[in-house]
């Protein structure tokens, strides 16, 4: 039940019920144990207008949120590093996106931990660049028919081949656009080739595949692919670290969606401390998320 529903049932003010729940959450989750922590994920979540963020740290073994920091970037993690030192936990691997702030923070505070760059973020970055490149081609092409074909491929380019809808003739429309523009076709096929990095039999095979991909993209003569090759090369070892520690920020992304749902159903939280406690206990939520 919602706080409001419980208050109505008992004939008391909603703030009384909220304070009871807050005290209970504080007793159970205010000081999460970091002892034995080994693999974690770090990401931020937008919680409102005006660049309001929280930085979330998750234990990837238990699925618990073990830290909620205000803001984003390296500074938001400072209290977590202090808590981690006191716990004497030995972190073996950290899943993060390719944010330089996170890379610097983890390298500085956990020099022996393996950094694993989240492959979903890397593919998303490629998708964003591919979308921008398609838009650029649309404005450069002079032929009206070709422009119409390219315009209709915005979402098709980001779909896997097996997910194309035959009822909508999506594969034929995509092939027509790729036949019209060789650079666009190259970018499209290189995306699928990049996805294969995480499907290799072992780390050595993945390393060879990634080296070949960087060479092919860098020598393609297409600026978008050259830029992407530079990014992949810069994060080379963190991408391959997936084969040592097959982790990602995926579970944390799922929790972030639960947090957004909880916030939306509660119509927001005026008490930020209460909101943080709700997040720290969200892994035990078994019923409909309520505020």
TAFEN-V291371 format. One record per residue. N is the residue number from 1. RES is the residue in one letter. OMEGA is omega in whole degrees, -180 to 180 (* if undefined). NEAR is the number of other C-alpha atoms within 12 Angstrom. Layout:
N_RES_OMEGA_NEAR / N_RES_OMEGA_NEAR
This chain:
1_X_174_16 / 2_X_177_21 / 3_X_-179_26 / 4_X_-180_20 / 5_X_178_18 / 6_X_179_21 / 7_X_180_20 / 8_X_-179_16 / 9_X_-176_14 / 10_X_179_13 / 11_X_179_14 / 12_X_179_16 / 13_X_-178_17 / 14_X_-179_20 / 15_X_176_20 / 16_X_179_18 / 17_X_180_24 / 18_X_-180_30 / 19_X_176_19 / 20_X_180_19 / 21_X_-179_25 / 22_X_179_28 / 23_X_179_18 / 24_X_179_17 / 25_X_-180_25 / 26_X_180_23 / 27_X_-174_15 / 28_X_-169_18 / 29_X_-174_30 / 30_X_-179_24 / 31_X_-179_22 / 32_X_178_28 / 33_X_178_23 / 34_X_-179_30 / 35_X_179_19 / 36_X_179_19 / 37_X_-177_31 / 38_X_180_28 / 39_X_-176_36 / 40_X_173_43 / 41_X_-180_46 / 42_X_177_49 / 43_X_177_43 / 44_X_179_36 / 45_X_176_31 / 46_X_-177_22 / 47_X_179_30 / 48_X_180_18 / 49_X_177_9 / 50_X_177_8 / 51_X_176_13 / 52_X_-177_16 / 53_X_166_24 / 54_X_176_32 / 55_X_-174_36 / 56_X_173_39 / 57_X_-178_43 / 58_X_169_43 / 59_X_-175_36 / 60_X_177_32 / 61_X_-177_22 / 62_X_-176_20 / 63_X_-180_28 / 64_X_165_31 / 65_X_-175_42 / 66_X_178_40 / 67_X_174_38 / 68_X_-179_40 / 69_X_179_34 / 70_X_-179_28 / 71_X_178_23 / 72_X_-179_27 / 73_X_-173_28 / 74_X_-176_28 / 75_X_-178_19 / 76_X_-177_26 / 77_X_-176_32 / 78_X_179_24 / 79_X_180_20 / 80_X_-180_33 / 81_X_178_28 / 82_X_179_17 / 83_X_-178_21 / 84_X_179_28 / 85_X_-180_18 / 86_X_-178_14 / 87_X_-178_19 / 88_X_176_17 / 89_X_180_23 / 90_X_-179_24 / 91_X_180_32 / 92_X_-177_26 / 93_X_-179_36 / 94_X_175_44 / 95_X_-180_43 / 96_X_169_46 / 97_X_-174_35 / 98_X_177_33 / 99_X_-180_25 / 100_X_179_18 / 101_X_179_21 / 102_X_180_32 / 103_X_-179_29 / 104_X_-178_19 / 105_X_-179_26 / 106_X_179_36 / 107_X_-178_23 / 108_X_-173_18 / 109_X_179_25 / 110_X_-174_28 / 111_X_-178_17 / 112_X_-178_15 / 113_X_176_27 / 114_X_174_33 / 115_X_179_43 / 116_X_180_39 / 117_X_-176_42 / 118_X_-176_36 / 119_X_178_34 / 120_X_178_25 / 121_X_179_25 / 122_X_178_32 / 123_X_177_30 / 124_X_177_20 / 125_X_178_27 / 126_X_179_33 / 127_X_179_31 / 128_X_179_22 / 129_X_179_29 / 130_X_178_36 / 131_X_178_29 / 132_X_180_21 / 133_X_177_32 / 134_X_179_37 / 135_X_178_23 / 136_X_179_20 / 137_X_180_30 / 138_X_-179_27 / 139_X_-178_17 / 140_X_-178_15 / 141_X_-178_19 / 142_X_-177_12 / 143_X_-177_15 / 144_X_-179_13 / 145_X_179_15 / 146_X_179_23 / 147_X_180_24 / 148_X_180_22 / 149_X_-179_27 / 150_X_-179_36 / 151_X_-177_27 / 152_X_-177_26 / 153_X_-174_36 / 154_X_-177_29 / 155_X_-179_25 / 156_X_-179_32 / 157_X_-176_40 / 158_X_-180_29 / 159_X_170_23 / 160_X_-178_20 / 161_X_-176_20 / 162_X_-179_12 / 163_X_178_16 / 164_X_-174_21 / 165_X_179_17 / 166_X_-180_13 / 167_X_180_10 / 168_X_177_12 / 169_X_-173_16 / 170_X_-178_26 / 171_X_179_24 / 172_X_179_20 / 173_X_179_27 / 174_X_-180_33 / 175_X_179_25 / 176_X_179_26 / 177_X_-179_32 / 178_X_178_26 / 179_X_-178_18 / 180_X_-173_24 / 181_X_-177_26 / 182_X_179_19 / 183_X_178_25 / 184_X_178_36 / 185_X_179_28 / 186_X_180_29 / 187_X_-179_39 / 188_X_-177_38 / 189_X_177_28 / 190_X_176_36 / 191_X_179_36 / 192_X_178_24 / 193_X_178_26 / 194_X_179_36 / 195_X_-178_26 / 196_X_-180_23 / 197_X_-176_34 / 198_X_-180_32 / 199_X_-178_21 / 200_X_-176_20 / 201_X_180_14 / 202_X_-175_19 / 203_X_-179_22 / 204_X_179_18 / 205_X_179_18 / 206_X_179_28 / 207_X_179_29 / 208_X_180_19 / 209_X_-178_27 / 210_X_177_33 / 211_X_179_26 / 212_X_-179_22 / 213_X_180_32 / 214_X_179_30 / 215_X_-178_21 / 216_X_-180_25 / 217_X_-178_32 / 218_X_-178_25 / 219_X_-176_19 / 220_X_-175_23 / 221_X_179_17 / 222_X_-173_24 / 223_X_-179_22 / 224_X_180_33 / 225_X_178_35 / 226_X_178_24 / 227_X_-180_24 / 228_X_178_36 / 229_X_178_34 / 230_X_180_21 / 231_X_-179_27 / 232_X_179_34 / 233_X_-180_23 / 234_X_-177_19 / 235_X_-172_28 / 236_X_-173_29 / 237_X_177_23 / 238_X_176_35 / 239_X_-179_41 / 240_X_179_35 / 241_X_177_32 / 242_X_-178_32 / 243_X_173_28 / 244_X_179_23 / 245_X_-177_27 / 246_X_-179_30 / 247_X_177_37 / 248_X_176_37 / 249_X_-179_37 / 250_X_178_26 / 251_X_178_30 / 252_X_176_37 / 253_X_178_31 / 254_X_178_21 / 255_X_177_35 / 256_X_177_33 / 257_X_177_21 / 258_X_179_29 / 259_X_179_37 / 260_X_178_29 / 261_X_179_21 / 262_X_180_28 / 263_X_-179_29 / 264_X_-179_17 / 265_X_178_18 / 266_X_-175_24 / 267_X_177_16 / 268_X_179_20 / 269_X_177_24 / 270_X_179_16 / 271_X_-175_17 / 272_X_179_21 / 273_X_177_22 / 274_X_179_29 / 275_X_-180_34 / 276_X_179_33 / 277_X_177_34 / 278_X_179_39 / 279_X_-179_46 / 280_X_179_37 / 281_X_-172_35 / 282_X_-180_36 / 283_X_179_27 / 284_X_179_20 / 285_X_-177_19 / 286_X_-177_10 / 287_X_179_13 / 288_X_-179_15 / 289_X_180_26 / 290_X_-179_29 / 291_X_*_36
